[in-house]
Amino acid sequence: MHIALPPPPLQRACGPLFTRRQGAGDAVICLHSSTGSHAQWRSLSTQLSDDCEVFAADLHGHGHSPAWPMAAANSLDVDADALLQQWRNGGADRGVHLVGHSYGAAVAMQMALRRPHLVRSLTLYEPVPFGVIGSRAPDDAAYGEILEIAESVAWLVRQGDLERAARIFVAYWGGSAAWTAMSESQRAAVVARIVTVPRHFEALFGATWSTPMLARLTMPILLIQGRQTRAPAQRIASILSDTLPHLQRRVIEGAGHLGPLTHAASVNTAILGHLADHGLRCGFVSATPPRARPMAYAPSAAGRIG
């Protein structure tokens, strides 16, 4: 039985998250993966910005945003509530379309669970709320696999071996050659951000959303996954598909978990198609991006890997 519960009060915001704001029109919020940044969505933002107002955020501990607040729990609510609070503080009462990848997709789902009336659609590339596996099948091999990676990364971060933690994390999601294929500046960014990833893992394992809770997600949902992705992401996609019968599923051939980076054209086409199906005019525009100024997240003038 579906019981419509009132949303809990928002947690106190922990400082504004940096967001690149671009274009005008219907609002689209784009959320990156662990160790990524708002720049992950630069191409998509450019394609959307003629017809939409795009907010590409840096989540806590990433890009230009503040570090994860030390006193805060390791919960998806830390990023989700910060974004919802900033949206509310900006005076916006309009609905938004949410786009997310991996950890960012799980944050988008948490935002939609907290404020389902606000979210017009969800477009998710391989969300990773690992708790939905653990709460249903704790002995599942896919759950054990990601738990081992999470424990390894957390232990190395505690030991201060950030580069090794980053290498293991990148190799798991991107393959054995992914680390060496990155530029020196890209590797340095991942090393700097890896300290937040154990918090992400704990938050994702804590997302044990029940079937009645997930039933609150009645908005249109597209779940995109790569054909070559890891077992935990595949298992989560199957659980969500079985739980949400209205969810649409799209597979990108040849892509893995990092599809928005490695197969951006195909992934962006799927995202644009879903948004267009649900009220947005999403035409392709010039490859030359319009001027946009980085700013703290505010809908009005006030105010990489996992």
PyMOL commands that set and color helices and strands:
alter all, ss='L'
color gray80, all
select helices_A, chain A and resi 38-48+77-89+103-114+131-134+141-159+162-174+178-181+184-205+211-214+231-243+259-262+264-277
alter helices_A, ss='H'
color red, helices_A
select strands_A, chain A and resi 18-23+26-31+52-57+96-101+119-125+221-226+248-252+294-296
alter strands_A, ss='S'
color yellow, strands_A
deselect
rebuild
show_as cartoon
